[in-house]
Amino acid sequence: MNIKNIIFDFGGVLMDWNPRYFFKDYFNDDEKMEYFLENIAQDEWNIEQDKGRPLAEGTEIQVKKFPEWEKEIRAFYDNWTIMLKSDIPQNVEVLRKLKNTDYHLFGLTNWSAETFPYALENYDFFQLFDGKIVVSGTEKLIKPDPKIWHLLLERYNIRAEESIFIDDNQKNIEMAQSLGFNTIHVLPDTDLKQKLESFGVKI
C-alpha cells in the first residue's frame, strides 16, 4: 500500500468542541440542556451554518421558530469559543510527528467560515497543514456530500487510494470508503498512532 496523503477532520479528531461546555453551567439543569440541544439548537440547524449560512441569519431563523428560547439561541454563537474547549493532545502530537515525514497533510472539516478563523489564530498546529485545508462553510459543501471530497482531490491533485481519511463521524467514514479512501474512524479511546501504523505509515 502506497500511502502519500493523510487527511484530518478537526472536530472530535484534533479539537474538542461541544456546546455542553457552555450550556452545562448556563442551564445548570442537564435535562433542560439536552432538550434544548436536541430540539432547539439541534445538529441539523448548526450544520446549515457549517455549510455556509451566516451565523446571524441562522440565529434569526431559529429565534422566529422558537421565540420562547430566544435568549438561549442567541447565546449559542455568542459563546461559541467556550464550546471549543481545547485540542485533543494525543492526536495533535501524532500530527506534529507526521509533519517531520514525507506524508502530505490535509484538513477536511465541517466548520463555519465565520468561526474557523478563531481556531486558526488560537491553535498553532493548524499551521502544520500549510493552508491545505478545505472548510465546508467556505466551499458551501459539507460532509458527507461526496462533492467535498472530490473538491479536495482535484484542488490538490491527489488520489483517494493513496490517502488515509481520519474522522469521528461514521457517515463520513462510510462515504470516504465508498470513494476509495483508506479510513480511520476516531473514537475517544482510539490510538491514532497505532491505527496509522497498521496502514504502514511510519511516524
Long-range contacts (C-beta under 8 A, 24 or more apart in sequence): 1-182, 1-199, 1-200, 2-162, 3-103, 3-162, 3-163, 3-164, 3-182, 3-199, 3-200, 3-201, 4-103, 4-104, 4-158, 4-159, 4-162, 4-163, 5-103, 5-104, 5-105, 5-106, 5-158, 5-162, 5-163, 5-164, 6-98, 6-103, 6-104, 6-105, 6-106, 6-163, 6-164, 6-166, 6-196, 6-201, 7-105, 7-106, 7-107, 7-108, 7-152, 7-163, 7-164, 7-165, 7-166, 7-181, 8-95, 8-105, 8-106, 8-107, 8-108, 8-129, 8-166, 9-107, 9-108, 9-109, 9-110, 9-143, 9-165, 9-166, 9-167, 9-168, 9-169, 9-172, 9-186, 10-107, 10-109, 10-111, 10-119, 11-109, 11-110, 11-111, 11-168, 12-88, 12-167, 12-168, 12-169, 12-186, 13-88, 13-91, 13-166, 13-167, 13-168, 13-186, 14-87, 14-88, 14-91, 14-92, 14-95, 14-125, 15-84, 15-86, 15-87, 15-88, 15-119, 15-123, 16-84, 16-85, 16-86, 16-87, 16-88, 17-83, 17-84, 17-85, 18-83, 18-85, 19-76, 19-83, 20-83, 21-82, 21-83, 21-85, 22-75, 22-79, 22-82, 22-83, 23-72, 23-75, 26-72, 26-75, 26-79, 36-69, 36-72, 40-66, 40-69, 40-72, 40-73, 41-72, 41-73, 41-76, 47-110, 47-142, 49-77, 49-112, 49-114, 49-137, 50-110, 50-111, 50-112, 50-136, 50-137, 50-142, 51-110, 51-136, 51-137, 51-140, 51-141, 51-142, 52-113, 52-136, 52-137, 52-138, 52-139, 52-140, 54-114, 55-112, 55-114, 55-115, 77-115, 80-115, 80-118, 81-118, 84-118, 84-119, 87-123, 87-125, 90-192, 91-186, 91-192, 92-125, 94-192, 94-193, 94-196, 94-203, 95-125, 95-128, 96-125, 96-128, 97-193, 97-203, 98-196, 98-201, 98-203, 99-128, 101-202, 101-203, 103-201, 104-132, 104-156, 104-158, 105-129, 105-130, 105-132, 106-132, 106-133, 106-134, 106-152, 106-156, 106-158, 107-132, 107-133, 107-134, 107-135, 108-133, 108-134, 108-143, 108-148, 108-149, 108-152, 108-165, 109-133, 109-134, 109-135, 109-136, 110-136, 110-142, 110-143, 111-135, 111-136, 111-137, 112-137, 113-137, 113-138, 132-156, 143-167, 143-169, 143-171, 143-172, 143-175, 144-169, 144-171, 144-172, 144-174, 144-175, 146-175, 146-178, 146-179, 149-175, 149-176, 149-179, 149-181, 150-179, 164-196, 164-199, 164-201, 166-192
